Amino acid sequence: MTEISNELMDKLTKICLCKGISRATIKKAILNGADTVEKVWKESNSGNGGCKGKRCGSKIEELINTMKKQEENM
Ligand code: FES
C-alpha cells in the first residue's frame, strides 16, 4: 500500500465506533505522548461512548504496541 492510501485508511477506519473516532485521531494522540489506553481516551475524546471503551480499548492497546515497536525499529 502506498503512503497516501495508508493515510486515507487511517481517516476512514473508525477505532472508537461509539464516538466515531478515526484511527488517524488515535494515532495522533499516541504520537502526542499518550502511551496508555486511558491517556489515549482522554486525549482523543474516545472511550466514553455507549460501551465505555469495551470495544475500542483493545484496539487502542494494539495500536500503542504496534507504534512502540515501529519506533524501536527506527
Ligand atoms: S467503541 Fe469506544 S467507547 Fe465504545
py3Dmol code that shows the C-alpha trace and the ligand (Angstrom):
import py3Dmol

protein = """\
ATOM      1  CA  MET A   1       0.000   0.000   0.000  1.00  0.00           C
ATOM      2  CA  THR A   2       1.199   3.488  -0.732  1.00  0.00           C
ATOM      3  CA  GLU A   3       1.704   6.154   1.893  1.00  0.00           C
ATOM      4  CA  ILE A   4      -1.361   8.065   0.712  1.00  0.00           C
ATOM      5  CA  SER A   5      -3.738   5.149   0.886  1.00  0.00           C
ATOM      6  CA  ASN A   6      -2.477   4.286   4.381  1.00  0.00           C
ATOM      7  CA  GLU A   7      -3.283   7.816   5.450  1.00  0.00           C
ATOM      8  CA  LEU A   8      -6.681   7.623   3.818  1.00  0.00           C
ATOM      9  CA  MET A   9      -7.412   4.295   5.515  1.00  0.00           C
ATOM     10  CA  ASP A  10      -6.458   5.807   8.879  1.00  0.00           C
ATOM     11  CA  LYS A  11      -9.004   8.544   8.343  1.00  0.00           C
ATOM     12  CA  LEU A  12     -11.721   6.176   7.171  1.00  0.00           C
ATOM     13  CA  THR A  13     -11.194   3.445   9.776  1.00  0.00           C
ATOM     14  CA  LYS A  14     -13.089   4.094  12.978  1.00  0.00           C
ATOM     15  CA  ILE A  15     -11.425   2.735  16.095  1.00  0.00           C
ATOM     16  CA  CYS A  16     -13.942   4.041  18.600  1.00  0.00           C
ATOM     17  CA  LEU A  17     -17.268   3.178  16.997  1.00  0.00           C
ATOM     18  CA  CYS A  18     -19.411   4.782  19.691  1.00  0.00           C
ATOM     19  CA  LYS A  19     -17.833   8.194  19.235  1.00  0.00           C
ATOM     20  CA  GLY A  20     -16.823   7.827  15.584  1.00  0.00           C
ATOM     21  CA  ILE A  21     -13.139   8.443  16.335  1.00  0.00           C
ATOM     22  CA  SER A  22     -10.796   7.510  13.490  1.00  0.00           C
ATOM     23  CA  ARG A  23      -7.517   5.626  13.603  1.00  0.00           C
ATOM     24  CA  ALA A  24      -5.835   8.849  12.418  1.00  0.00           C
ATOM     25  CA  THR A  25      -7.031  10.689  15.547  1.00  0.00           C
ATOM     26  CA  ILE A  26      -5.968   7.819  17.814  1.00  0.00           C
ATOM     27  CA  LYS A  27      -2.512   7.690  16.179  1.00  0.00           C
ATOM     28  CA  LYS A  28      -2.132  11.446  16.630  1.00  0.00           C
ATOM     29  CA  ALA A  29      -2.887  11.085  20.343  1.00  0.00           C
ATOM     30  CA  ILE A  30      -0.239   8.350  20.644  1.00  0.00           C
ATOM     31  CA  LEU A  31       2.303  10.475  18.775  1.00  0.00           C
ATOM     32  CA  ASN A  32       1.499  13.317  21.167  1.00  0.00           C
ATOM     33  CA  GLY A  33       2.692  11.135  24.040  1.00  0.00           C
ATOM     34  CA  ALA A  34      -0.393   9.216  25.142  1.00  0.00           C
ATOM     35  CA  ASP A  35       1.180   5.846  25.980  1.00  0.00           C
ATOM     36  CA  THR A  36      -1.691   4.117  27.777  1.00  0.00           C
ATOM     37  CA  VAL A  37      -5.254   3.356  26.686  1.00  0.00           C
ATOM     38  CA  GLU A  38      -6.612   5.738  29.332  1.00  0.00           C
ATOM     39  CA  LYS A  39      -4.398   8.599  28.142  1.00  0.00           C
ATOM     40  CA  VAL A  40      -5.407   7.992  24.510  1.00  0.00           C
ATOM     41  CA  TRP A  41      -9.082   8.016  25.529  1.00  0.00           C
ATOM     42  CA  LYS A  42      -8.619  11.336  27.286  1.00  0.00           C
ATOM     43  CA  GLU A  43      -6.536  12.937  24.537  1.00  0.00           C
ATOM     44  CA  SER A  44      -8.810  11.848  21.672  1.00  0.00           C
ATOM     45  CA  ASN A  45     -12.172  12.125  23.467  1.00  0.00           C
ATOM     46  CA  SER A  46     -12.890   8.460  22.852  1.00  0.00           C
ATOM     47  CA  GLY A  47     -13.681   5.557  25.173  1.00  0.00           C
ATOM     48  CA  ASN A  48     -16.570   7.407  26.789  1.00  0.00           C
ATOM     49  CA  GLY A  49     -19.318   6.279  24.447  1.00  0.00           C
ATOM     50  CA  GLY A  50     -22.087   3.758  25.000  1.00  0.00           C
ATOM     51  CA  CYS A  51     -19.798   0.762  25.503  1.00  0.00           C
ATOM     52  CA  LYS A  52     -17.490   2.692  27.872  1.00  0.00           C
ATOM     53  CA  GLY A  53     -14.413   1.647  25.937  1.00  0.00           C
ATOM     54  CA  LYS A  54     -15.126  -2.076  25.820  1.00  0.00           C
ATOM     55  CA  ARG A  55     -14.932  -2.200  22.024  1.00  0.00           C
ATOM     56  CA  CYS A  56     -12.137   0.286  21.365  1.00  0.00           C
ATOM     57  CA  GLY A  57      -9.868  -0.372  24.369  1.00  0.00           C
ATOM     58  CA  SER A  58      -8.180  -3.476  22.990  1.00  0.00           C
ATOM     59  CA  LYS A  59      -7.799  -1.942  19.516  1.00  0.00           C
ATOM     60  CA  ILE A  60      -6.124   1.113  21.017  1.00  0.00           C
ATOM     61  CA  GLU A  61      -3.809  -1.053  23.113  1.00  0.00           C
ATOM     62  CA  GLU A  62      -2.805  -2.972  19.990  1.00  0.00           C
ATOM     63  CA  LEU A  63      -2.110   0.273  18.150  1.00  0.00           C
ATOM     64  CA  ILE A  64       0.040   1.604  21.026  1.00  0.00           C
ATOM     65  CA  ASN A  65       2.097  -1.622  20.985  1.00  0.00           C
ATOM     66  CA  THR A  66       2.464  -1.618  17.191  1.00  0.00           C
ATOM     67  CA  MET A  67       3.586   2.001  17.148  1.00  0.00           C
ATOM     68  CA  LYS A  68       6.043   1.385  20.005  1.00  0.00           C
ATOM     69  CA  LYS A  69       7.595  -1.487  18.057  1.00  0.00           C
ATOM     70  CA  GLN A  70       7.821   0.621  14.896  1.00  0.00           C
ATOM     71  CA  GLU A  71       9.546   3.368  16.875  1.00  0.00           C
ATOM     72  CA  GLU A  72      12.070   0.883  18.311  1.00  0.00           C
ATOM     73  CA  ASN A  73      12.910  -0.378  14.824  1.00  0.00           C
ATOM     74  CA  MET A  74      13.653   3.088  13.507  1.00  0.00           C
TER      75      MET A  74
END
"""
ligand_1 = """\
4
FES
S -16.126 2.000 20.885
Fe -15.114 3.477 22.026
S -16.458 3.898 23.679
Fe -17.468 2.367 22.528
"""
view = py3Dmol.view(width=600, height=400)
view.addModel(protein, "pdb")
view.setStyle({"model": 0}, {"cartoon": {"style": "trace"}})
view.addModel(ligand_1, "xyz")
view.setStyle({"model": 1}, {"stick": {}})
view.zoomTo()
view.show()
